[in-house]
Amino acid sequence: MMSSPMTSSPSFKLASESLPFSNRLQHSSHFPSTLFQLPKTKLEKNSQTSIRFRNRNSFRFSCCSSPADITVSNLSPSTPTTATETAAIATTTTTTAAVLKKRKRYRKQYPGESKGIVEEMRFIAMKLRNNNSDSKKGEEMKQDEEEPATDGDSDADTWQPSMEGFLKYLVDSKLVFETLDHIVDESNHVAYAYFRKTGLERSESLSKDLEWFRQQDIVIPQPSPPGISYAEYLNEIAEKSAPVFLCHFYNIYFSHIAGGQVIVKQVCDGLLEGREMEFCKWEGDVQELLKDMREKLNKLGEYWSRDEKNKCLREAAKSFRFSGQIIRLIIL
């Protein structure tokens, strides 16, 4: 007794007949029982795969997208495969190879990379600050263990600003900002042209402040080694690498706006009876000016290679070290 065909069972078409797959295997004289075996799994209804092969008895059957398309034909050993069939087999082989191709691995992004190079620089600055804080805590704990506690506030004496040191700080800062202005104004590098006349320039403001001190019969010192060394280094790297120079360029302005002007105001409160320095004045909203510079730098960073970005990030530590040496002039 013949078994009833399942709704999803595949079927074969031979000549003009169309019988269920299981029945044709049992009753067709064209197929010996040892020719092939009924697959254990069912073909998916919406399968997009097309597999063709030939057995040793010169039969070919095709598994297509639906049971109605499954066909069997008898080929003589001498009948060559047509060009269309050969192309179809080649396409199937190529498709299968593409599916089996190893999945591409994507590089893990750096912290802040999705937002731009300035955000990457911010993460580096935070990391450096945390490392410095940890090292300072370790040194303080070691000193507490080695030295007995004393009365009085030694930190207050250590960080007491002096007029001489404050003037050195202003002179060296003026030299550094003048160097930045000269590089971006005179250089032929197209990247530097974006940072001309940003509204953040400080050299002219510092000139006004130093002129005020001259009017008070205060001798203005010459630039000191920290400022001279930094100015020379800026000129050197500006010719070699724009990403490296622009790391210093941005950090110098950002450091003054974020913390430098606070220190200047505190020193003025203690030494100059609260005089407001031109060094800490800007035309317009300083945060908006800094934001505009940040956007320009991020835009340029999109055209830098990963290696150029890494060079820029590695310079962050140097820029903070140079700036720190100039700020410490206030207390020397």
LOKEFI-962833 format. One record per atom (N, C-alpha, C): residue in one letter; x negated, z, y negated. Coordinates in steps of 0.2 Angstrom, whole numbers, plus 5000, padded with zeros to 4 digits. Last residue first. Layout:
<sites>
AXZY/...
</sites>
This chain:
<sites>
L470852104599/L470052104599/L469752134593/I472152074598/I471952144599/I471252154600/I472251934596/I472551984592/I472352054592/L471651874607/L471251874601/L471551924596/R472651854616/R472251914617/R471851924611/I473051724613/I473451774611/I473151844611/I472051654619/I472151644612/I472551704610/Q472151684633/Q471551694630/Q471651694622/G473451624635/G473351694636/G472751714632/S473151484635/S473551524630/S473551594630/F472351474646/F472051454640/F472551494634/R473251514656/R472651554655/R472351534648/F474351424655/F474451494654/F473851534653/S473651304659/S473951314652/S474051384650/K473251334672/K472751334667/K473051334660/A474451344678/A474051404678/A473551394673/A474851204677/A475251264674/A474851324673/E474251114684/E473951124678/E474351184674/R475051084695/R474351124696/R474051144690/L475951004690/L476151074692/L475551114693/C475250884689/C475550914683/C475750994684/K474950854702/K474450864697/K474650904691/N476250834707/N475850894709/N475250904705/K476550714700/K476950774699/K476550844701/E475650634706/E475650644699/E475950704697/D476150634719/D475450654718/D475350674711/R477350574718/R477350644720/R476650674718/S477350474702/S477350484710/S477350554711/W478550464689/W477950484692/W477950484699/Y479750434684/Y479350374686/Y478650394688/E480350554681/E480650514686/E480250454688/G479650604670/G479450624677/G479750584683/L480350544660/L479650524661/L479450544668/K481450634660/K481550564661/K480850524663/N480850754658/N481150744664/N481250674665/L480450734644/L479950744650/L480250734657/K481750724638/K481250674638/K480750674643/E482250854641/E482550794643/E482050734643/R481350934633/R481350944640/R481750884644/M481550894620/M480950884623/M480950884631/D482950944619/D482750864618/D482050854621/K482651074620/K483051044625/K482950964625/L481951104608/L481651114615/L482051074620/L483051074599/L482451034599/L482051044606/E483951174603/E484151104604/E483551064604/Q483151284599/Q483351284606/Q483551204608/V483051274586/V482451264590/V482651254597/D484051194575/D484151234580/D483551224585/G483251164559/G483651154564/G483651204570/E481551184556/E482151154553/E482651134559/W480951344560/W481051274562/W481651254558/K479651474559/K480251444556/K480351374559/C478551544563/C479151554567/C479751524564/F477551504553/F477451494560/F478051504565/E477951574542/E478151504543/E478051474550/M478451744544/M477951684545/M478251624545/E478951874535/E479151814540/E478751764539/R478352034535/R478351974532/R478551924537/G478252174538/G478852134540/G478852064537/E477052224534/E477652244531/E478252204532/L475952174541/L476152134534/L476852164532/L475752254552/L475252234548/L475452214541/G477052264559/G476552324559/G476052314554/D477752154557/D478052214556/D477552274555/C476752064562/C476952064555/C477352124553/V476852094576/V476252104572/V476352104565/Q478152054579/Q477952124580/Q477352134576/K478051914576/K478551954572/K478352034573/V477151874586/V476951864579/V477451914575/I477951904598/I477351944597/I477151934589/V478951804596/V479151874596/V478451924595/Q478251694597/Q478551704590/Q478751784590/G477851694611/G477351694605/G477651714599/G479051674619/G478751734618/G478251744613/A479751554617/A479951604622/A479651674620/I478951474608/I479651484607/I479951544611/H477651474615/H477751504608/H478451514606/S477951414627/S477751484627/S477751514620/F478351284623/F478851334626/F478651404626/Y477251234618/Y477751244614/Y478251294617/I476451244630/I476151274623/I476751284619/N477151174639/N477051244640/N476851274634/Y477051034635/Y477651074635/Y477551144635/F475651014635/F476051004629/F476651044629/H475251034648/H475051084643/H475451074637/C475950924654/C476150994656/C475851044651/L475450824648/L476050844646/L476350904649/F474150814654/F474150834647/F474850854645/V474650774667/V474250834666/V474250854659/P475350654665/P475650704668/P475250774667/A474250574659/A474750594655/A475150654658/S472550584661/S473150584665/S473650614660/K471350554653/K471350544660/K472050534663/E471550584640/E471350514641/E471350504649/A471950714641/A472450664638/A472250594639/I470850784645/I471350764650/I471850714647/E470150794633/E469850764639/E470350744644/N470950864624/N470750794622/N470450754628/L471050984630/L471650944629/L471450874628/Y469751034630/Y470051014636/Y470650974635/E469551054616/E469151004619/E469450984626/A470551154614/A470651094611/A470251034614/Y469951254622/Y470651234624/Y470751164620/S468751284615/S468751264622/S469451224624/I469251324603/I468851264603/I468851244610/G469951444606/G470351384603/G469951324604/P468951524612/P469551514615/P469851444613/P467851524601/P467751494607/P468451474611/S468751504585/S468351544590/S468351504596/P468751434568/P468951434575/P468451474580/Q468251554555/Q468251484559/Q468551494566/P469351654545/P468851644550/P468851574552/I469651684528/I469951654534/I469351634539/V469851824519/V469351774522/V469651744528/I470951854507/I470751874514/I470351814516/D471651844495/D470951864495/D470651884502/Q472851804496/Q472851874496/Q472051894496/Q472751664497/Q472951694491/Q472951764490/R472451664511/R471851654506/R472051674499/F473651694516/F473151744517/F472551724512/W474251564512/W474551634509/W474051684510/E473651484521/E473551474513/E473751534510/L474151514533/L473451534531/L473251524524/D475451464531/D475351544532/D474551554531/K475251334530/K475551364525/K475451444525/S474651304543/S474251294537/S474551324531/L475751324551/L475151374551/L474751364545/S476551214547/S476751284546/S476251334546/E475751114552/E475851114545/E476151184543/S475751144566/S475151144563/S475251144555/R476951134574/R476751194571/R476151194566/E478351034579/E477651034577/E477551104573/L479651014582/L479351074585/L478651084582/G480050884579/G480350944575/G480051014577/T479450774585/T480050814589/T480350864585/K478550674582/K479050694577/K479650734581/R478250614598/R478050614591/R478650634587/F478550594611/F478450664609/F478150664601/Y478450464615/Y479150494615/Y479150564612/A477150424615/A477550404610/A478250444609/Y476550464627/Y476550504622/Y476950484616/A476850344635/A477150414637/A477150464631/V475950244631/V476750244629/V477050304631/H474450274623/H474850284629/H475650284627/N473750274612/N474150214613/N474550214620/S473650414600/S473550384607/S473950314608/E474050474588/E473550424588/E473450384595/D475050564591/D475150514586/D474650454586/V474650644602/V475250604603/V475350554597/I473450694596/I473450654603/I474050614603/H473750764585/H473350704584/H473350664591/D474550864590/D474850814585/D474450754585/L473650934598/L474250904601/L474550854596/T472750974587/T472550934593/T473150894596/E473551064580/E473351004577/E473050954582/F473751164590/F474351124588/F474151054584/V472451214590/V472751184596/V473351144595/L472251254577/L471751204580/L472151174586/K473151354576/K473251294572/K472851234575/S472651444585/S473351414587/S473451354582/D471551484578/D471451454585/D472151414587/V472151544567/V471651494566/V471651454573/L472951654573/L473251594569/L472751534568/Y471851724579/Y472451694583/Y472751644580/K471151764568/K470851724573/K471351694578/L472151854562/L471951794559/L471551744564/F472151954572/F472751914571/F472651844567/G470952004571/G471151974577/G471751934576/E471052064558/E470452014560/E470651974566/M472052154559/M472152094555/M471652044556/S472552204576/S472052204570/S472152144566/P473652294587/P473352234584/P472952244578/Q473352394601/Q473452394594/Q473152334591/W473252404615/W473652344612/W473752354605/T472652524617/T472352464619/T472652404616/D473452624612/D472852614608/D472552544610/A474552614621/A474652594614/A474052584610/D473952644633/D474152584632/D474252564625/S473752784631/S473152744631/S473352674630/D474452914625/D474652844627/D474052794626/G474153074632/G474153024627/G474352964630/D473253154645/D473753154640/D473653104635/T472853084661/T472653114655/T473253114650/A472553104679/A472953084673/A472753124667/P470953044686/P471453094685/P471953074679/E470652894696/E470552934690/E471152984689/E471052844709/E470352864707/E470252904701/E472452824709/E472152864714/E471452884713/D472552754697/D472952814697/D472652854703/Q471952634701/Q471652674696/Q471952744696/K472852584711/K472152604713/K471852644708/M473952564703/M473952614708/M473252634711/E473452454695/E473652524692/E473652574697/E473252354705/E472652384701/E472852454698/G474552334709/G474052354714/G473452384710/K475152284697/K475352354700/K474852374705/K474452164695/K474352224691/K474552284693/S474852094706/S474152114706/S474052174701/D476252084703/D476052114709/D475352134709/S476152004691/S476452074691/S476252114697/N475551884696/N475151934691/N475452004691/N476651844704/N475951854707/N475551904703/N477551824694/N477751874700/N477051894703/R477051714687/R477151784684/R477251834689/L476951614696/L476351644694/L476451714690/K478351594699/K477851614704/K477251644702/M478751554686/M478951614689/M478551644695/A477951434685/A477851484680/A478151554683/I478551364696/I477851374696/I477751434691/F479851344690/F479751384697/F479051404698/R479551264679/R479851334678/R479751374685/M479151154685/M478651184681/M478951264680/E480351104690/E479851124695/E479351164691/E481051084678/E481251134682/E480751154688/V480250974674/V480251034670/V480551094674/I480650874683/I479950904683/I479850964679/G482250894690/G481750864686/G481150904686/K483150934700/K483350934693/K482850904688/S482650924712/S483250884711/S483450884704/E481551014711/E481450944711/E482050904710/G481651154713/G481851124707/G481751054706/P480451154726/P480951194722/P481051164715/Y480350994734/Y480051054731/Y480551094727/Q481150944749/Q481050944742/Q480751004739/K480550874764/K480850934761/K480650934753/R480750704768/R480350754766/R480750814762/Y481650654783/Y481550654775/Y481150714773/R481450554797/R481350614794/R481250614787/K482450444805/K481950444800/K482050524797/R482650434823/R482950454817/R482350464811/K482050294832/K481950364830/K482250374824/K483350184839/K482750194835/K482750264833/L484450154847/L483950194850/L483350214845/V485050054839/V485350124840/V484850174842/A484149954840/A484249984833/A484550054834/A484349914853/A483649944851/A483749984844/T485649874852/T485449924856/T484749964854/T485449754844/T485849814842/T485749874846/T484649684853/T484349704846/T484749764843/T485449654863/T484849694864/T484549724858/T486449584857/T486649654860/T486049694861/T485749474853/T486049514848/T486249584851/A485449424866/A484949444861/A485149484856/I486749384870/I486349434874/I485849464869/A487049294860/A487449354861/A487149404864/A486149194863/A486149224857/A486549294857/T486649154876/T485949184875/T485849224869/E487849104873/E487849164877/E487149194876/T487448994865/T487849044862/T487849114866/A486748914875/A486448944869/A486749004866/T487248964892/T487248924886/T486848954880/T486248974907/T486649004902/T486648964895/P486348844919/P485948884914/P486448914910/T486748834936/T487048834930/T486648874924/S486248864949/S485848814945/S486148804938/P487048954955/P486348974953/P485948924948/S488648944947/S488148924952/S487448944950/L489749084943/L489149034940/L488749014946/N491249134940/N490849114945/N490349064942/S491849264930/S491749194931/S491249184936/V492949384922/V492449374928/V492449294929/T493349484908/T493349424912/T492849424917/I494249584897/I493749584903/I493849524907/D495149584888/D494649544887/D494149544892/A496049684891/A496349614892/A495749564891/P495349804888/P495449784895/P495649714896/S494249774874/S494949794876/S494949774884/S492949734870/S493249784867/S493949814869/C492149704887/C492249694879/C492649754876/C491149654898/C491449714896/C491549714889/S491049524910/S490949544903/S491449604902/F490149464924/F490749484921/F490649524915/R489649334935/R489549364928/R490149394926/F488849294950/F489449314946/F489249344940/S487749264958/S487949224953/S488549234950/N487349364967/N487849314969/N488049274964/R486649464959/R486249414963/R486749364967/N487449464943/N487149494949/N486849434954/R487149474925/R487349434931/R487049464937/F488049534911/F487449534915/F487649494921/R488449604895/R488449544900/R487949544904/I489349704884/I488849694889/I488949644894/S489749754869/S489849694873/S489249684878/T490549884860/T490049864864/T490149804868/Q491649944854/Q491349884851/Q490749854854/S493150014860/S492350004861/S492149944858/N494350064860/N494150034854/N493350024854/K494550114873/K494950064871/K494750024865/E493250134884/E493550154878/E493950104876/L493350134902/L493150104896/L493550124890/K493150274912/K493550224909/K493250194903/T491950314925/T492250324919/T492650264916/K491550254937/K491950324937/K492250334931/P491850084941/P491450134937/P491950194937/L491750014957/L492250034952/L491850094948/Q490349914962/Q490749974963/Q491149994957/F490049754969/F489949804964/F490449864965/L490049704982/L489749664976/L489549714971/T490549744994/T489949774992/T489649744986/S491749674995/S491849744994/S491149774992/P491649514987/P491549554992/P491549624990/F492749424978/F492249474977/F492249514983/H493649324980/H493049304977/H492549354976/S494749364985/S494349344990/S493649324987/S495549514980/S495249454978/S494749434983/H496049644984/H496349584987/H495949514985/Q495249744978/Q495449754984/Q495749694988/L495049704965/L494449724969/L494649724976/R496349694960/R495949634961/R495349644966/N496749824959/N497049774964/N496649714965/S495949874949/S495849904955/S496149854961/F496349784938/F495649784940/F495649814947/P497849694939/P497449754938/P496849754941/L497749514936/L497949574940/L497549634938/S498049364932/S497849424928/S498149474932/E497449194933/E497749254936/E497549314932/S496749074931/S497449084927/S497749154929/A495149134932/A495549074932/A496149084928/L495349304931/L495049254935/L495449194935/K495149444922/K495549384922/K495049334926/F495449614925/F495049554925/F495449494925/S495649774916/S495849714920/S495449664920/P495549954915/P495349884913/P495649834918/S496850074912/S496450034917/S496249974914/S497850134905/S497250124902/S496650084906/T498850144914/T499050114908/T498350094905/M498450114931/M498550154926/M498550114919/P499350034944/P498850034939/P498950084934/S499750104960/S500050074954/S499450084949/S498950034975/S499150094970/S499350064964/M499749964989/M499349954983/M499550014978/M499650005006/M500050005000/M499650004994/
</sites>
